[in-house]
């Protein structure tokens, strides 16, 4: 699996006082099929640190078709991507203040 075109991360928050999360997009070539993917990194609630593999990964084209179900093929293990993507996420390297 080769990842490329990894975007600059974007920070988001669930509401004005909610938890932060971070989103990046990237291209992936697996089995000769190119895919545009989105990865979302979440905070680890158990020890209040940003750690892998709390990363959700989804195929953007499938999302655009309304396919969000794992059983329909839009199931990607975040831990398969976390090692390579971790250096691109910034939220785990900064103090987050509201």
Secondary structure, DSSP 8 states (H G I E B T S, - for coil): -EEE-----EEEESSTTS-EEEEEEEEEEETTEEEEEEEEEE-BTTTTB--TT-EEEEEHHHHHTT---GGGT--B-HHHHHHHHTTT--GGGS----
